[in-house]
Amino acid sequence: MGNLILPQTEVEYRNALIDAAEIGATKALIELGITKPYLKLSEAKRKYGPAIVVRWEKEGLITFLKDGNRNASVRIDRIQIETIAKACNRATYLTTEERMTLNEQS
């Protein structure tokens, strides 16, 4: 398991809390039956990119669920992939604009 890197600045903490709130909101929508708990593999690939989804699966970060043999559709737990996307797609918890502002201040 990788090392956990904690946010170092107030902005990083704010962005991490926003991500956590978004995941929590998604979970609540799933529990209320408003949002589907799974994404089809094709939906996930469209949303995050085919290479990224396959890489996350190979790295064991997400699990493909198949309901049958051969032509059965593949699905992915929505909370699992959205959580990985938020964690993996950020080198830091700063947006591009925030990183540029910090670089200008340095």
MDTraj code that builds the backbone (N, CA, C; nanometers):
import mdtraj as md
import numpy as np

residues = "MET GLY ASN LEU ILE LEU PRO GLN THR GLU VAL GLU TYR ARG ASN ALA LEU ILE ASP ALA ALA GLU ILE GLY ALA THR LYS ALA LEU ILE GLU LEU GLY ILE THR LYS PRO TYR LEU LYS LEU SER GLU ALA LYS ARG LYS TYR GLY PRO ALA ILE VAL VAL ARG TRP GLU LYS GLU GLY LEU ILE THR PHE LEU LYS ASP GLY ASN ARG ASN ALA SER VAL ARG ILE ASP ARG ILE GLN ILE GLU THR ILE ALA LYS ALA CYS ASN ARG ALA THR TYR LEU THR THR GLU GLU ARG MET THR LEU ASN GLU GLN SER".split()
xyz = np.array([
    [0.0848, -0.1174, 0.0000],
    [0.0000, 0.0000, 0.0000],
    [0.0893, 0.1238, 0.0000],
    [0.0489, 0.2262, -0.0754],
    [0.1286, 0.3477, -0.0875],
    [0.1272, 0.4309, 0.0389],
    [0.2217, 0.5214, 0.0449],
    [0.2281, 0.6117, 0.1591],
    [0.1193, 0.7177, 0.1485],
    [0.0608, 0.7499, 0.2600],
    [-0.0409, 0.8535, 0.2656],
    [0.0285, 0.9879, 0.2817],
    [-0.0001, 1.0789, 0.1899],
    [0.0582, 1.2123, 0.1970],
    [-0.0526, 1.3070, 0.2403],
    [-0.0358, 1.3667, 0.3558],
    [-0.1366, 1.4581, 0.4082],
    [-0.1207, 1.5964, 0.3471],
    [-0.2316, 1.6664, 0.3314],
    [-0.2234, 1.8042, 0.2810],
    [-0.1345, 1.8885, 0.3727],
    [-0.0613, 1.9821, 0.3119],
    [0.0335, 2.0625, 0.3880],
    [-0.0130, 2.2059, 0.4109],
    [-0.1087, 2.2507, 0.3316],
    [-0.1527, 2.3898, 0.3436],
    [-0.3038, 2.3949, 0.3652],
    [-0.3496, 2.5126, 0.3998],
    [-0.4938, 2.5326, 0.4187],
    [-0.5711, 2.5055, 0.2901],
    [-0.5167, 2.5474, 0.1778],
    [-0.5814, 2.5256, 0.0486],
    [-0.5895, 2.3764, 0.0175],
    [-0.4822, 2.3043, 0.0451],
    [-0.4823, 2.1602, 0.0217],
    [-0.5872, 2.0910, 0.1087],
    [-0.5985, 2.1320, 0.2346],
    [-0.7002, 2.0741, 0.3230],
    [-0.8398, 2.1068, 0.2724],
    [-0.8599, 2.2298, 0.2285],
    [-0.9910, 2.2694, 0.1767],
    [-1.0300, 2.1832, 0.0578],
    [-0.9376, 2.1651, -0.0346],
    [-0.9660, 2.0843, -0.1528],
    [-0.9894, 1.9381, -0.1168],
    [-0.9169, 1.8857, -0.0199],
    [-0.9388, 1.7485, 0.0252],
    [-1.0771, 1.7337, 0.0883],
    [-1.1200, 1.8333, 0.1645],
    [-1.2532, 1.8300, 0.2246],
    [-1.3625, 1.8386, 0.1187],
    [-1.3403, 1.9188, 0.0161],
    [-1.4362, 1.9272, -0.0947],
    [-1.4491, 1.7912, -0.1624],
    [-1.3361, 1.7263, -0.1893],
    [-1.3391, 1.5924, -0.2499],
    [-1.4162, 1.4948, -0.1616],
    [-1.3903, 1.4975, -0.0319],
    [-1.4588, 1.4072, 0.0611],
    [-1.6092, 1.4349, 0.0629],
    [-1.6473, 1.5608, 0.0597],
    [-1.7896, 1.5970, 0.0578],
    [-1.8563, 1.5478, -0.0707],
    [-1.7868, 1.5597, -0.1832],
    [-1.8430, 1.5131, -0.3100],
    [-1.8638, 1.3618, -0.3088],
    [-1.7680, 1.2883, -0.2555],
    [-1.7820, 1.1422, -0.2453],
    [-1.8980, 1.1079, -0.1510],
    [-1.9082, 1.1803, -0.0406],
    [-2.0184, 1.1577, 0.0531],
    [-2.1534, 1.1861, -0.0104],
    [-2.1615, 1.2916, -0.0896],
    [-2.2865, 1.3249, -0.1589],
    [-2.3225, 1.2160, -0.2597],
    [-2.2238, 1.1660, -0.3311],
    [-2.2480, 1.0573, -0.4256],
    [-2.2999, 0.9340, -0.3531],
    [-2.2388, 0.9034, -0.2391],
    [-2.2828, 0.7877, -0.1589],
    [-2.4272, 0.8054, -0.1140],
    [-2.4638, 0.9244, -0.0705],
    [-2.6007, 0.9511, -0.0264],
    [-2.6987, 0.9357, -0.1432],
    [-2.6624, 0.9856, -0.2609],
    [-2.7480, 0.9727, -0.3785],
    [-2.7673, 0.8266, -0.4176],
    [-2.6624, 0.7480, -0.4026],
    [-2.6729, 0.6041, -0.4302],
    [-2.7680, 0.5387, -0.3306],
    [-2.7503, 0.5699, -0.2028],
    [-2.8349, 0.5101, -0.0987],
    [-2.9817, 0.5496, -0.1143],
    [-3.0090, 0.6669, -0.1683],
    [-3.1461, 0.7116, -0.1919],
    [-3.2037, 0.6572, -0.3229],
    [-3.1207, 0.5912, -0.4006],
    [-3.1659, 0.5344, -0.5270],
    [-3.1730, 0.6343, -0.6400],
    [-3.1129, 0.7499, -0.6223],
    [-3.1151, 0.8543, -0.7251],
    [-3.0047, 0.8323, -0.8290],
    [-2.8939, 0.7789, -0.7833],
    [-2.7795, 0.7502, -0.8696],
    [-2.7524, 0.6008, -0.8667],
    [-2.7126, 0.5458, -0.9795],
    [-2.6795, 0.4032, -0.9859],
    [-2.5489, 0.3771, -0.9108],
    [-2.5401, 0.2658, -0.8394],
    [-2.4181, 0.2369, -0.7628],
    [-2.2999, 0.1918, -0.8486],
    [-2.3261, 0.1572, -0.9731],
    [-2.2193, 0.1077, -1.0596],
    [-2.2139, 0.1867, -1.1891],
    [-2.0942, 0.1934, -1.2456],
    [-2.0742, 0.2466, -1.3807],
    [-2.0455, 0.1290, -1.4724],
    [-2.0975, 0.1332, -1.5935],
    [-2.0567, 0.0350, -1.6924],
    [-1.9122, 0.0652, -1.7281],
    [-1.8396, -0.0361, -1.7702],
    [-1.6999, -0.0176, -1.8086],
    [-1.6882, 0.0896, -1.9175],
    [-1.7793, 0.0875, -2.0134],
    [-1.7737, 0.1879, -2.1217],
    [-1.7948, 0.3294, -2.0673],
    [-1.8825, 0.3465, -1.9674],
    [-1.9047, 0.4786, -1.9067],
    [-1.7785, 0.5251, -1.8345],
    [-1.7166, 0.4335, -1.7601],
    [-1.5949, 0.4679, -1.6863],
    [-1.4828, 0.5087, -1.7818],
    [-1.4689, 0.4347, -1.8903],
    [-1.3645, 0.4667, -1.9882],
    [-1.3897, 0.6019, -2.0539],
    [-1.5158, 0.6327, -2.0795],
    [-1.5501, 0.7621, -2.1390],
    [-1.5212, 0.8759, -2.0411],
    [-1.5499, 0.8526, -1.9141],
    [-1.5343, 0.9574, -1.8129],
    [-1.3880, 0.9803, -1.7733],
    [-1.3122, 0.8720, -1.7572],
    [-1.1747, 0.8838, -1.7056],
    [-1.0663, 0.8531, -1.8085],
    [-1.1048, 0.7956, -1.9217],
    [-1.0089, 0.7577, -2.0248],
    [-0.9817, 0.6086, -2.0198],
    [-0.9808, 0.5420, -2.1361],
    [-0.9634, 0.3971, -2.1394],
    [-0.8331, 0.3488, -2.0764],
    [-0.7233, 0.4141, -2.1074],
    [-0.5938, 0.3702, -2.0553],
    [-0.5881, 0.3823, -1.9030],
    [-0.6459, 0.4882, -1.8491],
    [-0.6449, 0.5105, -1.7039],
    [-0.7239, 0.4006, -1.6337],
    [-0.8436, 0.3703, -1.6847],
    [-0.9291, 0.2691, -1.6216],
    [-0.8603, 0.1327, -1.6229],
    [-0.8024, 0.0963, -1.7354],
    [-0.7319, -0.0325, -1.7451],
    [-0.6116, -0.0342, -1.6512],
    [-0.5382, 0.0767, -1.6440],
    [-0.4214, 0.0827, -1.5547],
    [-0.4634, 0.0685, -1.4091],
    [-0.5701, 0.1388, -1.3674],
    [-0.6172, 0.1286, -1.2295],
    [-0.6571, -0.0148, -1.1957],
    [-0.7180, -0.0841, -1.2919],
    [-0.7585, -0.2233, -1.2676],
    [-0.6352, -0.3120, -1.2547],
    [-0.5366, -0.2935, -1.3426],
    [-0.4136, -0.3740, -1.3373],
    [-0.3377, -0.3498, -1.2080],
    [-0.3420, -0.2260, -1.1569],
    [-0.2743, -0.1923, -1.0317],
    [-0.3535, -0.2365, -0.9094],
    [-0.4737, -0.2899, -0.9308],
    [-0.5558, -0.3370, -0.8197],
    [-0.6285, -0.2254, -0.7458],
    [-0.6365, -0.1076, -0.8061],
    [-0.7024, 0.0049, -0.7406],
    [-0.8537, -0.0009, -0.7556],
    [-0.9001, -0.0598, -0.8663],
    [-1.0441, -0.0799, -0.8868],
    [-1.0654, -0.2255, -0.9261],
    [-1.1876, -0.2719, -0.9078],
    [-1.2210, -0.4100, -0.9397],
    [-1.3315, -0.4120, -1.0445],
    [-1.3099, -0.4880, -1.1499],
    [-1.4131, -0.5078, -1.2500],
    [-1.5078, -0.6163, -1.2004],
    [-1.6362, -0.5924, -1.2086],
    [-1.7368, -0.6891, -1.1676],
    [-1.8092, -0.7388, -1.2923],
    [-1.8126, -0.8702, -1.3090],
    [-1.8783, -0.9287, -1.4256],
    [-1.9850, -1.0240, -1.3744],
    [-2.1079, -1.0075, -1.4212],
    [-2.2202, -1.0843, -1.3702],
    [-2.2365, -1.2215, -1.4337],
    [-2.1664, -1.2475, -1.5401],
    [-2.1800, -1.3764, -1.6076],
    [-2.0554, -1.4074, -1.6866],
    [-2.0709, -1.4989, -1.7793],
    [-1.9588, -1.5382, -1.8647],
    [-1.9689, -1.4708, -1.9999],
    [-1.8648, -1.4794, -2.0749],
    [-1.8565, -1.4320, -2.2120],
    [-1.9029, -1.2886, -2.2337],
    [-2.0268, -1.2702, -2.2730],
    [-2.0759, -1.1390, -2.3153],
    [-2.1376, -1.0567, -2.2026],
    [-2.1230, -1.1006, -2.0807],
    [-2.1807, -1.0252, -1.9686],
    [-2.1122, -0.8893, -1.9581],
    [-2.1894, -0.7892, -1.9219],
    [-2.1319, -0.6552, -1.9108],
    [-2.0442, -0.6452, -1.7867],
    [-1.9479, -0.5562, -1.7954],
    [-1.8551, -0.5318, -1.6853],
    [-1.8962, -0.4018, -1.6193],
    [-1.9006, -0.4019, -1.4866],
    [-1.9342, -0.2791, -1.4139],
    [-1.8275, -0.2510, -1.3101],
    [-1.8291, -0.1284, -1.2607],
    [-1.7310, -0.0834, -1.1613],
    [-1.8072, -0.0074, -1.0541],
    [-1.7735, -0.0334, -0.9292],
    [-1.8355, 0.0376, -0.8177],
    [-1.8079, 0.1875, -0.8314],
    [-1.9141, 0.2670, -0.8350],
    [-1.9026, 0.4114, -0.8573],
    [-1.8187, 0.4796, -0.7484],
    [-1.8435, 0.4473, -0.6227],
    [-1.7681, 0.5104, -0.5131],
    [-1.6199, 0.4754, -0.5236],
    [-1.5918, 0.3496, -0.5547],
    [-1.4527, 0.3057, -0.5655],
    [-1.3783, 0.3833, -0.6739],
    [-1.4340, 0.3917, -0.7927],
    [-1.3615, 0.4572, -0.9022],
    [-1.3544, 0.6086, -0.8822],
    [-1.4599, 0.6688, -0.8279],
    [-1.4555, 0.8138, -0.8061],
    [-1.3541, 0.8496, -0.6976],
    [-1.3434, 0.7655, -0.5956],
    [-1.2444, 0.7896, -0.4903],
    [-1.1031, 0.7769, -0.5457],
    [-1.0788, 0.6734, -0.6244],
    [-0.9465, 0.6552, -0.6856],
    [-0.9159, 0.7705, -0.7804],
    [-1.0149, 0.8136, -0.8568],
    [-0.9927, 0.9246, -0.9502],
    [-0.9513, 1.0506, -0.8759],
    [-1.0170, 1.0791, -0.7649],
    [-0.9829, 1.1999, -0.6887],
    [-0.8434, 1.1878, -0.6271],
    [-0.8066, 1.0687, -0.5841],
    [-0.6754, 1.0497, -0.5212],
    [-0.5633, 1.0425, -0.6244],
    [-0.5863, 0.9727, -0.7347],
    [-0.4802, 0.9483, -0.8327],
    [-0.4588, 1.0625, -0.9300],
    [-0.5590, 1.1426, -0.9521],
    [-0.5455, 1.2471, -1.0531],
    [-0.4851, 1.3751, -0.9990],
    [-0.4372, 1.3739, -0.8781],
    [-0.3792, 1.4944, -0.8204],
    [-0.2379, 1.4657, -0.7713],
    [-0.1439, 1.5363, -0.8270],
    [-0.0076, 1.5276, -0.7748],
    [-0.0068, 1.5927, -0.6368],
    [-0.0864, 1.6954, -0.6212],
    [-0.1064, 1.7612, -0.4923],
    [-0.2545, 1.7932, -0.4826],
    [-0.2972, 1.8513, -0.3750],
    [-0.4360, 1.8901, -0.3592],
    [-0.4617, 2.0311, -0.4117],
    [-0.3695, 2.0838, -0.4897],
    [-0.3849, 2.2182, -0.5434],
    [-0.4365, 2.2130, -0.6866],
    [-0.5221, 2.3073, -0.7211],
    [-0.5648, 2.3202, -0.8599],
    [-0.4510, 2.3834, -0.9387],
    [-0.4611, 2.3806, -1.0696],
    [-0.3588, 2.4418, -1.1549],
    [-0.3439, 2.5899, -1.1223],
    [-0.4572, 2.6576, -1.1075],
    [-0.4547, 2.8006, -1.0758],
    [-0.3851, 2.8269, -0.9420],
    [-0.4136, 2.7440, -0.8421],
    [-0.3507, 2.7616, -0.7102],
    [-0.2014, 2.7346, -0.7166],
    [-0.1592, 2.6345, -0.7970],
    [-0.0160, 2.6061, -0.8108],
    [0.0553, 2.7225, -0.8790],
    [-0.0100, 2.7822, -0.9794],
    [0.0503, 2.8955, -1.0502],
    [0.0673, 3.0140, -0.9550],
    [-0.0322, 3.0397, -0.8707],
    [-0.0255, 3.1484, -0.7739],
    [0.0892, 3.1263, -0.6770],
    [0.1048, 3.0029, -0.6285],
    [0.2136, 2.9724, -0.5363],
    [0.3497, 2.9897, -0.6044],
    [0.3609, 2.9467, -0.7302],
    [0.4872, 2.9616, -0.8035],
    [0.5230, 3.1085, -0.8227],
    [0.4225, 3.1919, -0.8472],
    [0.4484, 3.3341, -0.8650],
    [0.4954, 3.3981, -0.7348],
    [0.4487, 3.3467, -0.6216],
    [0.4863, 3.4006, -0.4908],
    [0.6266, 3.3590, -0.4510],
    [0.6751, 3.2494, -0.5087],
    [0.8083, 3.1979, -0.4720],
    [0.9200, 3.2777, -0.5312],
])
top = md.Topology()
chain = top.add_chain()
for i, resn in enumerate(residues, 1):
    res = top.add_residue(resn, chain, resSeq=i)
    for name in ("N", "CA", "C"):
        top.add_atom(name, md.element.get_by_symbol(name[0]), res)
traj = md.Trajectory(xyz[None], top)
